[in-house]
């Protein structure tokens, strides 16, 4: 029995591939058993050799069939796009070459640890995004998580609003005892496992779990998209569905969340500024094919839900009516009951999204 990890290497730059190959072989922790220069060669090598790990560029890995082999993504430069591709492919880590070569060697060694060949199914991701403040993204994210949980899906709600982090008060989390947050998960990096998540995630009475945003401003200012990426990947491995509460704006963390999503729920208010902000966000993040538009707090006014199709080319998937119980529930950190007026609308939306995700799987 071999005492090192068997690796298939797939990098587009020949010189870099040679460097990585010789480096891994020299470490004594991994042995490169095949190389590939395109996604077809990579898929075939994985099919024939069943390696312990694939060390590949994010672009090749996204297009190839890895059959559950652990992916270690490597590139010579870092960008939101490459990180997004690595997460989409289910990478267990992203490494810059040559700066992170030591970490790459250690990651390859860990892949060979007992249980590493267990196949993981990553949960689908629903990002809830209100491009303009006050649209109701927090309301929709929390209630969608509850609706998914009622349908017996393992659902985790993640607060990506690192600056404001208002999901905790919205779901009535106890403020005493300092609940664990995403900032506590970041230092674990690619070591983050299911047993750690059990300690980090807060259990809501309605059945979903929550990963809160940072407790203070100093924590939030230190976190980057690169820090958050491995945490999201670990959460996906422990859930059927991940609901991302994405803040407005378009920084790297927002782009990461939107890029990772299988479906982006774009929350609209019935006003010109909300429609304008949504159009700019769709263009900036390149997510038109993944957007599902939801009108929140719909009332009779000059702009109507029918205008969504005129502006965006498709009708809204849901129209959430005004519900007078919402303000009081939010003040008390409670979710609306399923049979409330708005609750029924959100529940129907959850059913539509699940159908959409299952058709696309």
N, C-alpha and C positions, 0 to 999 in steps of 0.2 A: 504493500500500500504506500502511495506517495505521501511524503510528509510536507509537501508544499502545495499551494493553491495552483491549479491549472487555469491558465489565462488565455483567452483569445484577445488579440490586440487589433484595434481598427482605428487608425488615425489617417487623416487625409494628407498630411505633410510627411513625405517619405523620410526626411532627415530627422524630424521629431519622433517618428515611429521607431527609427533605429535607436535613438537615444533612450527612449522609454524601454524598448525591448532589452537592450544590454543592461540598463539599470535594474530592471526587475529580476533578470536572471542573476545579477551579481548579489542581490540582497539575500539570496538563499531562502526567501519566503514565498517566492512565486516562480513559476516556469511558464514562459510563453509557448503554447502548443500550436498556435496558428496565428497568422496575420491576415488582415483583409483591408482592401482599399476602397470598397464600396459596400452599400447595404446588402446587396445580393450575396457577395462573398461572405460577409459577416453572418447572415442568416444561415447559409449553408454550413459554415464552420461550426456554429453553435448547434445546429441540428445533428451533425455527425459526431462531434466531440463531447457535447454536454459538459462544458467547462464549469469550474467553480465560479469564475468571474469573467466579465467582459470589460476590458478597459478600452473605451472608445470616445470619439468626439461626440458631443450631443447631437449634431446633425445626422450622423450615420446611425446612431443608436435609436433615434426617434423613428426612423424609417425601417429598421430591421426587426426581424422576429428573434427575440432573445430567449423565448421559451422558459422564462423564469430565472435565468442565470443572473446573478447579482451584477448590477451595472455600476462601474466606477467611471464617471465622466471626466474627461481630461481635455483641456484646451489651453492654448498659449495666451489667450486674452479673455477677460471677463466682461460680460455685458448682461443686461437684463434678458436679452433674447437667448443667449446661450444657457443662462441659468434656467429660464423658462423651459427650454427644450430638455434640459437634463431632468427637471422635475417631471415633465410630461412623460418621459421615458421610464420614470421610476428609479432614477439613480440613487444609490445609497451614499453618494458623496460627489462633490465637484472639486476638482483639483487643477490649479494653475501649474503649467509646466514651464520652467523647472522649479519654481519657488516652492511648490507643495509636494515635491517628490518624496520626502520623508513620510509625510502623511499618507501619500498614495501607497507606499510600501506597507505601512502599518494596516491600512484598510484592506489590502489584498491578503494580508496574513489573517485578519479577523474573519474574512469570508470563509476560510477553511475551518473555522471553529465548529464544534458540534452543533447541528441544527441549521447550519447555513444553507443547506440545500432545500430547506422547506420553502415551498412556493407561496408567495404572498399575492393577494389580490388587492390592489389599491382602490380605495373608495372613490366614488365620483364626487365632483366638486361643483357646488352651486355658490357663485359669488353674488352677493346682494349689494348693489351699488346705487347710491343716490348722488348724481353728479352735482346737485345743488342742495345746500343745507336745508333741513326741515322737510325734505320730501317724504321721510318715513322709512328710511333704510333700516334703522335699528328695530322699529316695530315689525317690519316684514321679516327680517332675519331671525328674530327670536321666535316669532309665531310659526314660521316655516319649519324651524328646527323641532318645535313641539309637534307639528303635524306629521313630519317624517317619522318621529319616534312613535307616534300613535299607530303608524303603519308597520310597526315592528322592524324598523330599520335602525341599525346602530348609527346614531347621528352624533356628530361633534360640531358644536358651534365655536368658531374661532374669531376672536376680536382682533382684526388687523388694524383697527384705529389706535395706533400706538400712542398718539398724543393725547387723545381724549379718553379712550378706554371706558366707554359708558355702558358696555354690555352688562357688567356686574350689577349696577343699580337697576338696570332695566329688567333683569330676571330675578331680582330680590335676593341676591347673594349676601350672606351675612358679612358685614364690614369688620366685625371683630375676628381676630384670629389670622388676619392677613392672608387671604386665599392665595394659593400659588398662581403664578402668571406665566406668560410666554417668556418673560425675562429669566425665569428659573429654568426653562427648558433649553434655552440657547447654549449655555456652557457645555451641555452634553453632546452637542453636535450630532455626528452620525452614530454616536453610542446610544442615542435615545431609543429606548425599547418600550414594549407594551407595559412592562412592570413599572417603568418610570411614569408613563402616562396615567396609570391608575392612581398615582399619587398627585399628579399635577392637575387632572381634570376634575372639575366640580360637577356633581350630579344634581340635575334639576329634578324636582318632583314629577315633572311630566315625562321623564324618561330619557332626555338627551343630556349629553355632557358638554361642559363649557371650558374652553381655554381662554382665560381672561387676558386683557391687555395689561401693560405694566402698571405698577402701583404708583409710580412717581415720574416726574418729568425727566429726572436725571437718567433713569433706566431707559425711558423711551428714546432719548436723544442718542444713546449709545448703540441702539439696535439698527441694523441695516437689513436690506433685502437678502444679502448673502447669509446673515445670521438666521433669518426667519425661514429660509428655504428648506433646510434639513428638518426643521420642526414640522412644517406642513407635510413633508413627505412621510414622517413618522406617524403623524395623526392619520393620514390617509390609509396607512397600513393597519390601523386599529379601528377603522370605521367603514360602514357601507356608504355613508354620505357625510360629506363635510360641508357645512354652511360657513362661508367666509363673510364676515361683516366688514366690508371694504369702505374706508373713509372717502369722502370727496377729495378731489384733487387728482394729480397725476404724477406722483413721485415714484421712485423705484419699487417701493413696497406695494403701492397700488397697482402698478403695471405687473408685478409678480403675481398678485392675487387674481387679477383679471386674466392674465395669460394662462394661469393654471386651471381656470374654470372650464368645465364642460359646458355649463350654461351660465350666462351672466343675466341676472334679473335686474334690469334697469328700472329704477323706481322714479316715476314722473309725477309731478304736480301739474294741475291744469293751468299753467301760465307760460308765457312766452319765454321767460328766462330759464325755466326748467327744461323746456324743449331745446333751447339753444345750447345749454350746457350738455345735454345728452348727445346732441349731434357732434359737438366738439370732442366729447369723450370717445364716442364710437370711432371717429376718424383717427384720434390720437393713439388709441390702443389696438386698432385693427381687429375689432371683435364683432363686426356686423353680422357674421353668420352664426354667432353664438348668443346673440342678444334676444331676450324675451322681455318685452316692455309691459310694465304694470303701472296702471294709474291708481294712485292712492288718494284717499279722501275725496272721491269724486262727488261733485255737486253740480247743480244746474248753473252754468255760466257761459260766457261767450265762447270760450274754448272748451271743446267737448272731447270725450274719448275717441270719437270718430276721426278727430284730427291727427291722432297717432298714425293711422294708416296713410293719411295724406302726406305727412312729414317724413315718416320712416319707412314707408313701403309695406307695412304689415300692421294688422290690428293688434291691440293689446291682448295678451293672453289672460289678463284678469283686470277687473275694475273693482277696487276695494272701496266700498261706500263709507261715508262719514258715519262714525259710531260714537255716540255721546259718552259712552263708557270708557273710551280710550284714555283721556287725560287722567281720570281718577285712578285707573289701573296702573298707568305709568308712574304716577306719583307714589304709589304704594309698592312698586316693584312686582306687580302681578301681571300675568298674561290673561288675555280675555278667554272666557270659556269657548269651547268649540262651537257651541250652538248660538253664540252671539252673532250679530249681523256681520261684522267684519270677520269674525272667526270662521264663519261658514265660507266666506269668499276666499280666505287664505287656505282653508282646507281643500277647496276645489283646485286652487292653484297648485298646491303640493301634489295632488293627484295627477295633474297635467304634466308637471315637471318630471315626476317619476316615470310616466309613460314615455315622455320624450327621451329621457336618459336610457331607458331600457330598449327603446327602438334603435338608439345610436350605439349600443354596446355590441 
